[in-house]
Amino acid sequence: MVDTINRRQIPLLPLRGLLVFPSMVLHLDVGRAKSVQALEQVMEEDHQILLATQKEISIDEPSADDIYSVGTLAKVKSLLKLPNGTVRIHVEGLQRAKIEQYFDNDDCIKVEATILEEVDAELTSELQAIMRNLLSMFEQYTKASKKISAETLTAVKDITEPGQFADVIAANLPLKLAQKQSLLEIASVEKRLMTLIEILNNEKEILGLEKKIGQRVKKSMEKTQKEYYLREQMKAIQKELGDKEGRTGEVSTLREKIEEANMPEAIKEKALKELDRYEKMPANSAESSVLRNYLDWLLQLPWTNETEDQLDVIRAEEILNEDHYGLEKVKERVLEYLAVQQLTRELKGPILCLAGPPGVGKTSLARSIARSLNRNFVRISLGGVRDEAEIRGHRRTYVGAMPGRVIQGMKKAGSINPVFLLDEIDKMANDFRGDPSAALLEVLDPEQNNTFSDHYIEEPYDLSKVMFVTTANNISTIPGPLLDRMEIISIAGYTEVEKIQIAKNHLLPKQMKDHGLTKGMLQVKEEAIQKVVRYYTREAGVRSLERQLASLCRKTAKKIVSNEKKRVILTPKIVEEMLGKPRFRYGLAEVEDQIGAATGLAYTSAGGDTLSIEVSVAPGKGKLTLTGKLGDVMKESAQAAFSYIRSRSEELKIDPSFNEKNDIHIHVPEGATPKDGPSAGITMATALVSALTGRPVKKEVGMTGEITLRGRVLPIGGLKEKSMSAHRAGLTTIIIPKDNEKDLEDIPESVRNDLQYILVSHLDEVLEQALGEKE
């Protein structure tokens, strides 16, 4: 309980951010008008005033609610008016007082206050023990904090009165205003002393933590300063040695490049982590150069650089037509892709496979696709690749490790959406080092290649925006799962008309430029080009044609340089003089109708070709001989044809015992060239029947188709290529299986118009069309 002595009315001096305990002596500067008026009034009376603290510092004119109800009765010892209008006073705290009523007059604020008497202030042995404990703690705090002077500590030691002892300690502790106010409001001296012990305990713990934190910060600062000092020393040494930048400058440059490289966040984090390792690693260590190469690869790879597609279908069509003559299907597919991109702008890059014989322009077509899309172009050759690491890269643990060819190609491209040509995809092999075609499955899968994993880079790389174009001569050697991921576009070869146009518009101007010839030096007639095409080349593509034109240009250059002629006009006659006698015969495969010889059509990796099959019948014991380096499939076709003829000997007007009296020899010329395939069945059967019956095979007829033991004609593949070869050979009629009628649409119109196609479903129809009458 609080004992009251008396209640009195007294002027009030509100304090901002300050609290005065009893026994405290201090100077105050007062500036508010009402406060100055109150001070002048007390100086005229008993020099006593009540000091109470404001709850909020910002309030200029406080009300009763804005001031704490317990304050300190103080004596104003002196008052000095300063030139700026403020008043400086010297006050001494006397006793606690509680505000009972509040009077805000015009001149000053007055309150009715009750003077509070100290409770439990008698100096008992228990209280003395508490005071000693508090003094010990205060002494420890003073030494630890170093915020309280030694003089203050000495003055506290000299105090014997418990209430004053508590108030002096409370006044010197760096407490918040609210904490000090709560101490001021405690009338019980014992309780006040115990509260101070709790506060000093808390402060002791806080000081301990501050000390730990301070030591930690100091240690960190010392380490940083040490590192800075050593770096500066290193720079100075490097400068003296002539190495201006050294490792520090290199790391700084690399860090800047990483920040500017627009990498995905995960890749950037990885790069910075590896850079930190590189910085701390000795320059002469083996791993240092490995890390440096790795960082270079991360920086040089395009992570977000993207070229903008020129989505102009008309412009793209003009570029494709300008670079290539014919090849309508491929051009149409590229233009379709462009059109869809123009509508969606989000289509994943297609995987195109340009399949066809050598020299038809597969590689140069891919380059034109890139030009029409306004994309960067990059090409890698897969011919002979037999190591999986060529595709996926080597792990960095190996000496001389490098990324795979795909990542190398992306670095060369410099953008994430190039046209990427994988050349000769059918020429890959596999051995104990792995299967590279299996590693390509992820690269060429639009659903997976957005997170392509290279063993060297170790981080996922996005290939989904790349337009992959592959080339192959023979798709039958490409593994099934890999072939399934690609869109096959077949390029069979060029017709004679197309070859002449390509030679005139593309090959000849290029060769003339390469050989330094102008139009005034060399003029080539179209008949001369036609002669080169017909009599000096026999190919699906135009590579050999380009070599012959290069030969003509060389010989022309020699004539002009030796002043033999100033201008050369190439005619068919001059072509023969320069290139020699014709190497090929243009026209029918056979000059006249032959007995026992039929012309078949074959499909090879170099395009279509004609195949002459000869049969010889001689007296003997029924021996069947097959020559010409035939594969198992062709041997089986010959056996099937032989068995069918035996079963139908009577209908075919052949002696039923011919197989017992005669030896039969089937030969396919060009014995050094391996031959195999399922489409020579009807050709062998026709040649056999012709030899056994004496009926000649028509010279203008070529044929292709497989045969069964019952004489059915089965469909074949490569009809377009075979038709082109028949057209080149000068045949006018082709016998094909009826089931291949759907493939006639793929054959160029100029070839289709020059050939007569006979659709058959049984061997009897073949014999009726192919064999003439017996002489």
PyMOL commands that set and color helices and strands:
alter all, ss='L'
color gray80, all
select helices_A, chain A and resi 33-44+64-66+125-145+150-158+162-172+177-184+189-241+246-260+265-280+286-300+313-323+328-344+362-373+389-392+405-413+425-427+436-443+449-451+475-477+480-484+496-514+526-535+543-561+572-579+632-647+658-661+681-693+719-729+738-746+749-754+763-770
alter helices_A, ss='H'
color red, helices_A
select strands_A, chain A and resi 4-15+25-30+48-53+70-81+87-104+109-116+351-355+377-381+419-423+452-453+460-461+467-472+487-490+522-524+568-570+597-604+607-619+624-627+662-667+701-703+706-707+713-714+733-737+756-760
alter strands_A, ss='S'
color yellow, strands_A
deselect
rebuild
show_as cartoon
